[in-house]
Amino acid sequence: MGLSPLSGVVRAVNLVEPNAALLVIMSELSNLLAPPILLTNPRRNFSETRTGKRTESTFALSFARTFVSSMPHRPILVARELSMNGYGIADLVCVMRTPQAKQGLFAFEIKMSDWRKALSQAYRYRYFANKAVVILPISDAERARLFLSTFKALGIGLWAFDKNSGHIKRIYTPRYRRPLNPAAKEKALNMLQAKTKFQPVS
């Protein structure tokens, strides 16, 4: 299958200065259950009244808690809603030490449905992240699996998450890659540093 579901996704994006959106930082696992703090974008300060939005937020928090608790090594930092102008808002990011670098930046796009939209958004994260992964419920992930060649061609991972059992199925995990825009990764790390006591390692 070709890349027709994602026409217009693979394109260069000019980095602009990141806005001042606040991040929800979770340095402790228990904080993964905390509600988001107010953001500087007024639209995002209104409560999520639609059931679908609440369900997706709960799904995302459940995945974040399960993912972090299942990791063999504690990440340097975990954050929700990393906003990078020009690259979207990653639902979850992790900064981890890896064999390839002292600081690997992993970004996740978490959706309840619409794998095409999730894949389109996750591709943008490749500009600043070393790995980008789409997270979907089991049934939706199986449908997306039919287009796994598209995920692989774009270097985007596909994982399934069962909220009830807390099981993460790693259908495809991309290899560690250099960000398409290394300067954007540095900007992302600096944004995290500005909101926390996290210090980038040179």
PAGU-137470 format. One line per field, with one value per residue (C-alpha): residue in one letter; y, x, z; residue number from 1. Coordinates in steps of 0.25 Angstrom, whole numbers, m for minus. Each point is the difference from the previous one (the first is absolute). Example, Ala and Ser with C-alpha at 12.3 -4.5 7.8 and 13.67 -1.06 7.14 Angstrom:
! PAGU-137470
aa: a | s $
yy: m18 | 14 $
xx: 49 | 6 $
zz: 31 | m2 $
i: 1 | 2 $
***
This chain:
! PAGU-137470
aa: m | g | l | s | p | l | s | g | v | v | r | a | v | n | l | v | e | p | n | a | a | l | l | v | i | m | s | e | l | s | n | l | l | a | p | p | i | l | l | t | n | p | r | r | n | f | s | e | t | r | t | g | k | r | t | e | s | t | f | a | l | s | f | a | r | t | f | v | s | s | m | p | h | r | p | i | l | v | a | r | e | l | s | m | n | g | y | g | i | a | d | l | v | c | v | m | r | t | p | q | a | k | q | g | l | f | a | f | e | i | k | m | s | d | w | r | k | a | l | s | q | a | y | r | y | r | y | f | a | n | k | a | v | v | i | l | p | i | s | d | a | e | r | a | r | l | f | l | s | t | f | k | a | l | g | i | g | l | w | a | f | d | k | n | s | g | h | i | k | r | i | y | t | p | r | y | r | r | p | l | n | p | a | a | k | e | k | a | l | n | m | l | q | a | k | t | k | f | q | p | v | s $
yy: 0 | 14 | 12 | 6 | 0 | 10 | 9 | 13 | m5 | m2 | 14 | 10 | 8 | 13 | 1 | 12 | 4 | m9 | 8 | 1 | m11 | m7 | m14 | m10 | m7 | m13 | m3 | m10 | m12 | 4 | 14 | m7 | 0 | 15 | 9 | 9 | 14 | 12 | 3 | 14 | m4 | 5 | m11 | m10 | 6 | m4 | m13 | m12 | m2 | m10 | m15 | m3 | 10 | m5 | m14 | 3 | 7 | m11 | m10 | 8 | 1 | m14 | m3 | 9 | m6 | m14 | 3 | 7 | m11 | m10 | 6 | m8 | 14 | 12 | 11 | 13 | 8 | m3 | 12 | 1 | 9 | 5 | 12 | 3 | 11 | m6 | m15 | m1 | m4 | m14 | m7 | m6 | 1 | m7 | 4 | m12 | m4 | m10 | m7 | 10 | 13 | 5 | 6 | m7 | 7 | m9 | 6 | m7 | 3 | m6 | m2 | m8 | m1 | 6 | m6 | 8 | 13 | m5 | m5 | 14 | 7 | m10 | 2 | 15 | m5 | m6 | 14 | 1 | m14 | m12 | m9 | 3 | m11 | 0 | m6 | m6 | m9 | m15 | 0 | 13 | m4 | m13 | 8 | 9 | m13 | m2 | 12 | m3 | 2 | 15 | 1 | m7 | 9 | 13 | m6 | 1 | m11 | m6 | m6 | m5 | 3 | m8 | 10 | m11 | m10 | 10 | m7 | 7 | m8 | 6 | m4 | 8 | 9 | 8 | 1 | 11 | 11 | 14 | 10 | 7 | 13 | m2 | 15 | m3 | m11 | 10 | 10 | m11 | m4 | 15 | 2 | m12 | 6 | 13 | m6 | m10 | m2 | m10 | 4 | m4 | m7 | 6 $
xx: 0 | 5 | 0 | m13 | m7 | 11 | 0 | 7 | 5 | 15 | 4 | 11 | m5 | 7 | 2 | m5 | 3 | m8 | m11 | m1 | m10 | 2 | 3 | m6 | 12 | 0 | 13 | m7 | m8 | m12 | m1 | m4 | m14 | 0 | m9 | 6 | 4 | m5 | 7 | 2 | m8 | m14 | m8 | 8 | m5 | m14 | m4 | m2 | m15 | m1 | 0 | 9 | 11 | m1 | 1 | 12 | 7 | m3 | 6 | 12 | 3 | m2 | 10 | 10 | m1 | 1 | 12 | 8 | m2 | 4 | 13 | 12 | 7 | m6 | m1 | 7 | m13 | m14 | m9 | m14 | m4 | 14 | m4 | 9 | m5 | 1 | 0 | m12 | m3 | 6 | m9 | 11 | 15 | 11 | 15 | 8 | 15 | 3 | 12 | m1 | 0 | 0 | m14 | m10 | m13 | m12 | m14 | m13 | m13 | m12 | m13 | m13 | m2 | 3 | 14 | 2 | m1 | 9 | 11 | 0 | 2 | 10 | 8 | 2 | 6 | 12 | 5 | 4 | m1 | 9 | m12 | m15 | m11 | m15 | m8 | m14 | m10 | 2 | m11 | 4 | 15 | m4 | m7 | 12 | 9 | m5 | 8 | 12 | 9 | m4 | 4 | 13 | 3 | m2 | 8 | m12 | m3 | m13 | m4 | m14 | m4 | m11 | m5 | m7 | 11 | 12 | 6 | 9 | 2 | 12 | m4 | 11 | 11 | 9 | 15 | 6 | 2 | 6 | m11 | m3 | 3 | 11 | m2 | m14 | 3 | 9 | m11 | m9 | 10 | 2 | m15 | 0 | 11 | m6 | m12 | 7 | 13 | 4 | 14 | 4 | 13 | 9 $
zz: 0 | m3 | 8 | m5 | 14 | 4 | m12 | 4 | 13 | m5 | m2 | 6 | 12 | 4 | 15 | 6 | 14 | 10 | 7 | 15 | 3 | 13 | 1 | 10 | 6 | 7 | 7 | 9 | m5 | 9 | m6 | m14 | 6 | 2 | m8 | m10 | 5 | m8 | m13 | m6 | m12 | 4 | m8 | 8 | 13 | m1 | 6 | m10 | 0 | m11 | 5 | m12 | 5 | 15 | m5 | m8 | 11 | 10 | m10 | m2 | 15 | 2 | m11 | 6 | 14 | m6 | m9 | 10 | 11 | m10 | m4 | 5 | 2 | 5 | m10 | 3 | m2 | m5 | m5 | m5 | m12 | m5 | m9 | m12 | m9 | m14 | 5 | 8 | 14 | 4 | 10 | 8 | m1 | 7 | 2 | 2 | 0 | m12 | m6 | m11 | 8 | 14 | m3 | m9 | m2 | m3 | m4 | 0 | m7 | 8 | m7 | 2 | m15 | m13 | m2 | m13 | 8 | 11 | m10 | m7 | 14 | 4 | m12 | 4 | 13 | m8 | m2 | 15 | 5 | m1 | 0 | m3 | 3 | m2 | 11 | m3 | 7 | m4 | m11 | m7 | 1 | m7 | m11 | m2 | 0 | m14 | m4 | 8 | m12 | 0 | 14 | m3 | m12 | 9 | 11 | 10 | 10 | 3 | 13 | 6 | 14 | 8 | 11 | 7 | 1 | 0 | m11 | m11 | m13 | m8 | m14 | m6 | 7 | m9 | 2 | 7 | m10 | m1 | 0 | m14 | 7 | 11 | 4 | 3 | 10 | 7 | 0 | 6 | 11 | 3 | 2 | 9 | 8 | 1 | 7 | 9 | 7 | m11 | m6 | m14 | m1 | m10 $
i: 1 | 2 | 3 | 4 | 5 | 6 | 7 | 8 | 9 | 10 | 11 | 12 | 13 | 14 | 15 | 16 | 17 | 18 | 19 | 20 | 21 | 22 | 23 | 24 | 25 | 26 | 27 | 28 | 29 | 30 | 31 | 32 | 33 | 34 | 35 | 36 | 37 | 38 | 39 | 40 | 41 | 42 | 43 | 44 | 45 | 46 | 47 | 48 | 49 | 50 | 51 | 52 | 53 | 54 | 55 | 56 | 57 | 58 | 59 | 60 | 61 | 62 | 63 | 64 | 65 | 66 | 67 | 68 | 69 | 70 | 71 | 72 | 73 | 74 | 75 | 76 | 77 | 78 | 79 | 80 | 81 | 82 | 83 | 84 | 85 | 86 | 87 | 88 | 89 | 90 | 91 | 92 | 93 | 94 | 95 | 96 | 97 | 98 | 99 | 100 | 101 | 102 | 103 | 104 | 105 | 106 | 107 | 108 | 109 | 110 | 111 | 112 | 113 | 114 | 115 | 116 | 117 | 118 | 119 | 120 | 121 | 122 | 123 | 124 | 125 | 126 | 127 | 128 | 129 | 130 | 131 | 132 | 133 | 134 | 135 | 136 | 137 | 138 | 139 | 140 | 141 | 142 | 143 | 144 | 145 | 146 | 147 | 148 | 149 | 150 | 151 | 152 | 153 | 154 | 155 | 156 | 157 | 158 | 159 | 160 | 161 | 162 | 163 | 164 | 165 | 166 | 167 | 168 | 169 | 170 | 171 | 172 | 173 | 174 | 175 | 176 | 177 | 178 | 179 | 180 | 181 | 182 | 183 | 184 | 185 | 186 | 187 | 188 | 189 | 190 | 191 | 192 | 193 | 194 | 195 | 196 | 197 | 198 | 199 | 200 | 201 | 202 $
***
